[in-house]
Amino acid sequence: MKKNLPLITLLILFTTPLLHAQSFTDLQNGFPSLTGASSAWADYDGDEDLDFALIGFSSVTAEIGSIYRNDGSGVFTLIKNLEFPVSSGAVSWGDFDHDGDPDLLVNGQGGNFSPAAVTTLYRNDGNDVFTVVASGLPGVIGISRWIDYDRDGWLDVIMGGIGISFLEDSIRLFHNDTTGVFTEVQINLPGYYSSDIAVADFDLDGDMDFFFTGGTLSPSTFPVTQLYRNDGNAQFAEVPFPFMDLSTGTAAWADYDHDGDPDLLYDGLDSTILVAKTLLYRNDSLGLFALIDANLPGSGEPGSVDWADMDNDGDLDILIGGPTTLLRNDGNNVYTDITPVDFQQGVPCSFADVDSDGDQDVLIIAASGGDSGSSIHRNEMITAVPDIQEASPSFVFPNPVSDQLTISFNKKISGNISFHIMNSLGQDVFNQEIKNAEAEQVVNVSSLSPALYFYTISKDDVIIQAGKLMVN
């Protein structure tokens, strides 16, 4: 029989070593180990959990291309091997045909039975069926991404990299004519080999811009990093800001400072001094950015970056691939390395809430030929919090909540009742005393930032109820 725990014991459970915030379980999925890999998440089958696609080169089976369906409880089922597997490319989900489900765009270097450079569009026809579309898109070793550049509501394609000729590199734009055919639009941008293309409306003018990181292959090799502004009519202009030039990494946009515009995180190798870097630029509007002195560790060659609120404390944490590094955002541009010891080395690494429990899990694509396979590490921050009650003496609603929370007691409780709310670090961020609780009590929690919290209801320092509370 479970017993009510004193407040100090519950706080220890919440705060032990912040441990719930750092605890991950390796699900040992047995995904293939790969080099030249790319992965992407989407709910392709509409069952409200995240599935993923994966490409890369395996030392066992050569190039692969796979789609995995999320069947819950950390179980993923391989539902399709792509007709044209590739490596050294990209996978991107997007609903190109407006039928309500995400389709899959894949590009990269083909195997022995494919052209050197391959781009394939797979239409999602439902029931785990994906059909190759005669899209007209050229093969490219590099990156292809979805971008609605002309704001017509249909996804177009931007790509950069090497075409059929290994002496040809380019940035190219293709218009979606709504029938599944893509026609090239001349944009007259320099030819580069892409490490990544990250699409976002950085200037908040209503159209999509893109950030490019990569390099040149001819006449000499050097890194290139450039932001292109969408000026309409298929015209893209270089934003004259001196980003540090890096290659071999990835880039990701997110609003890390909560000011309403997307900021930029990217990594790679500065080949002029052979130093790996991970850089964070704050978007200060009007094409101006500030390099944040966050002292982030460099990635590998290649590397990857991703960011999400891993611990639900309202700020964005950072995941770096190659070597794998998990950084907790502690505020004031301070990031603490909390990488679990069992995180294997790999690239790319990505965040995704695979079990729909409200926290971010981690997918690590391990290097081909390594000691361990690729796997998902489940974040136990939320699920590890114990439920210490047998029967709830009250109902706490709504949950999630925005401003006012109601505590509805099943019966009158004489004496003083304490209602406490704690953040994911176990710190007390809200408390209210209730005398002779009965019927309903309304609590104003509008001062709390959006995040996951934990609450306790106690009487005479004895916990009588505990639970999780999401504030929107």
Secondary structure as GFF3:
##gff-version 3
##sequence-region A 1 472
A	DSSP	alpha_helix	7	15	.	.	.	ID=ss1
A	DSSP	three_ten_helix	16	18	.	.	.	ID=ss2
A	DSSP	alpha_helix	19	22	.	.	.	ID=ss3
A	DSSP	beta_strand	24	26	.	.	.	ID=ss4
A	DSSP	beta_strand	35	42	.	.	.	ID=ss5
A	DSSP	beta_strand	51	58	.	.	.	ID=ss6
A	DSSP	beta_strand	62	70	.	.	.	ID=ss7
A	DSSP	beta_strand	76	94	.	.	.	ID=ss8
A	DSSP	beta_strand	103	110	.	.	.	ID=ss9
A	DSSP	beta_strand	117	124	.	.	.	ID=ss10
A	DSSP	beta_strand	130	133	.	.	.	ID=ss11
A	DSSP	beta_strand	141	147	.	.	.	ID=ss12
A	DSSP	beta_strand	156	162	.	.	.	ID=ss13
A	DSSP	beta_strand	169	176	.	.	.	ID=ss14
A	DSSP	beta_strand	182	185	.	.	.	ID=ss15
A	DSSP	beta_strand	193	200	.	.	.	ID=ss16
A	DSSP	beta_strand	209	216	.	.	.	ID=ss17
A	DSSP	beta_strand	222	230	.	.	.	ID=ss18
A	DSSP	beta_strand	236	238	.	.	.	ID=ss19
A	DSSP	beta_strand	251	254	.	.	.	ID=ss20
A	DSSP	beta_strand	263	270	.	.	.	ID=ss21
A	DSSP	beta_strand	275	283	.	.	.	ID=ss22
A	DSSP	beta_strand	289	291	.	.	.	ID=ss23
A	DSSP	beta_strand	304	308	.	.	.	ID=ss24
A	DSSP	beta_strand	317	321	.	.	.	ID=ss25
A	DSSP	beta_strand	325	329	.	.	.	ID=ss26
A	DSSP	beta_strand	335	337	.	.	.	ID=ss27
A	DSSP	beta_strand	346	352	.	.	.	ID=ss28
A	DSSP	beta_strand	361	366	.	.	.	ID=ss29
A	DSSP	beta_strand	375	379	.	.	.	ID=ss30
A	DSSP	beta_strand	394	397	.	.	.	ID=ss31
A	DSSP	beta_strand	404	409	.	.	.	ID=ss32
A	DSSP	beta_strand	413	422	.	.	.	ID=ss33
A	DSSP	beta_strand	428	437	.	.	.	ID=ss34
A	DSSP	beta_strand	440	444	.	.	.	ID=ss35
A	DSSP	beta_strand	451	459	.	.	.	ID=ss36
A	DSSP	beta_strand	462	471	.	.	.	ID=ss37
###
